[in-house]
């Protein structure tokens, strides 16, 4: 017997209200993006797609769009490589306690604020007080970490440092699902651990790959606090979200909203299929 | 002797990456116990000759109001969003229909849509309710985002409760509130703790929402930490002390109750079976 509709509404009401504001926000963005609302035009007038035309002709918008997409590419690819390295290494330990301790250790950057991460790495990249001193002694090259376009690559690597443990966790949970019996029977057949990993475990971790690509892409699209706390509004590391913030601070609201719509559309390509796919797995059918 | 290459591989990866993972937190702790003289002369990773807690103490004194403000916002946000999410999730699990499936989809999309894209309307909403630049307003902003997220987490945690358990109570003629209290709540403990801990940590660490919804740097911990970047120039000890102090609550929770945080992360990623 199911819950009555009235009770359903009662229980669901708070989620409906707060979630409603979120959707109201999306609708507000759409309507404002079609106007000229800004500091100079406090009374919005409908201007059609003019904001979007302005955006796509703006050099800094193009640069920010490119940076965000590049960040998605770097984080989703390198995050997966490092995450897979970690997961396969952690999987070699048989004790659940050791596995858990290692997984937690590699996830700890996610329990720090991105501002804190930014502050620490800003100093690690410092030419006089940071990692360069060690690299010099070892005779290794010391790139100008935070200068010009290098800054993007340095910070993208930092974001990999933050999220690789999370990816490792997703892979490990996929590995555990492979099943001990399958692995044991392969061992009885004389297969070594390398063969077992490459032939049995990793091919069965497709779900880990899909989910981690989705999440790393979402994390990259949202990138703001890390570049902002290290280099403020540096053109070399300006992402779409930073561009929105910039337009918001300068009260160019229609451009901020139009950029917000573009961010939402980009993420919708990832989020909507994932939510539809997830619905089947999240709710175990009764 | 046979060499176990898989073990060699495992240790090599763990040690090399382990050093890279440990280095930042190691430097953070060292930097915050250095005196001014040592900050001027030593790189961040060299331990101080004479460790001192004076920097931490003075920064703690400067930050205490902000830390309190943050706790005042974040704790109710975590409790309320978990509670609301739990009620919403119960409704969805107890009434399976096209409508509840659609609502569930909308909740999931809301959870994963970048909230940064919604900043302008959030400011607009808060100004409308006269809550801009206030702690309740900040909490309200957090709730808009974290309530749907909590609902999604709780749906996943609840979906593993055997339906026979609930059906039996329905047959006994219990009403929804007592089913919820007697049957669902007792088995939902770990799920509730996971959701609570998860939202506590991610909201404490959030930078963007307080940056947009308040003015100045005094109302939220991450803003306060950020303010040290501009003002302390080359004296990294103050910056590190602020960063360390501001990270202590989430770090301690992570160290003590990390498995709940990880469970929350895992469930957001892979669902109940993960």
Interface residues (C-beta under 8 A of the other chain):
Chain A: X1 X2 X3 X4 X5 X7 X8 X9 X10 X11 X12 X14 X15 X16 X18 X19 X21 X22 X23 X24 X25 X26 X28 X29 X32 X82 X85 X86 X88 X89 X90 X92 X93 X100 X102 X103 X104 X105 X106 X107 X108 X109 X110 X111 X112 X113 X114 X115 X116 X117 X118 X119 X120 X121 X122 X123 X124 X126 X128 X129 X130 X131 X133 X134 X161 X165 X166 X169 X170 X173 X174 X177 X192 X193 X194 X197 X207 X211 X212 X215 X218 X221 X222 X224 X225 X228 X229 X241 X244 X245 X248 X253 X256 X257 X259 X260 X261 X263 X264 X267 X268 X270 X271 X272 X274 X275 X276 X278 X279 X281 X282 X283 X284 X286
Chain B: X4 X5 X6 X7 X9 X10 X11 X12 X13 X14 X17 X18 X20 X21 X23 X24 X25 X27 X28 X31 X42 X43 X44 X45 X81 X84 X85 X87 X88 X90 X91 X92 X93 X94 X95 X96 X97 X100 X101 X103 X104 X105 X106 X107 X108 X109 X110 X112 X113 X114 X115 X116 X117 X118 X119 X120 X121 X122 X123 X124 X125 X143 X144 X145 X147 X148 X151 X152 X155 X156 X159 X160 X163 X167 X170 X176 X201 X204 X205 X206 X207 X208 X211 X212 X221 X222 X225 X226 X228 X229 X236 X239 X240 X243 X246 X247 X250 X251 X253 X254 X258 X259 X261 X262 X265 X266 X269 X270 X271 X272 X273 X274
